[in-house]
Amino acid sequence: MSRVKVERDPREDRLRERIEAVRARSEKATSWRSATQYLSRLINDTGHVPVKARLSREDLTFLAGARDEVIAFADLAVRLIELHRPQDAGGITSDLDRPIRRCRACMWRWPCPTFRTVDETFTP
């Protein structure tokens, strides 16, 4: 039995490294979730919250790129759901109100694994 060595795409490696770096920075940064309810009550007339906060180096590293990274991930999710949309599979069905559908990108039965993963990730 011979083994075929599959070469990895350097673009995949680069993308995986970038995503893992975002994840690592996010995990190291402090979550502000519990503080947001308190801080939202401190909004002044100009719409700002005058707060003195202690931020770690990891917090600052995360905050420096968080906005752009979240936008990039949102764009990615939108592109994925635009690519992975249902289409009529064209088969014969006994239920005319619910025809068999397949994903137009990967041809899996609808909803495809990609769409389900994005949906699970972004559904609270």
MOVENGI-V891185 format. One line per field, one symbol per residue. ss: DSSP state (H for helix, E for strand, L for the rest). phi: phi as a letter, one per 20 degrees, with the letter a starting at -180 (. if undefined). psi: psi as a letter, one per 20 degrees, with the letter a starting at -180 (. if undefined). Layout:
# MOVENGI-V891185
ss->???
phi->???
psi->???
This chain:
# MOVENGI-V891185
ss->LLLLLLLLLHHHHHHHHHHHHHHHHHHHLLLLHHHHHHHHLLELLLLLELLLLLLLHHHHHHHHHHHHHHHHHHHHHHHHHHHLLEEELLLLLLLLLLLLEEELLLLLELLLHHHHHHHHHHLL
phi->.edeeefefffffffffffffffffffffffdgfeffffffefefenddfcdcedegffffffgdggffffffffgfffffffecfbffmeecedffcffccffedmffeffgffffffffdef
psi->pqpppppqphhgggggggghgggghghhqppjghihgghhijpahjjqonppqoprghghgghhigghhggghggggghghhgnqqqpijrpqinhimqpqqpigijrqpprhgggggghhjp.
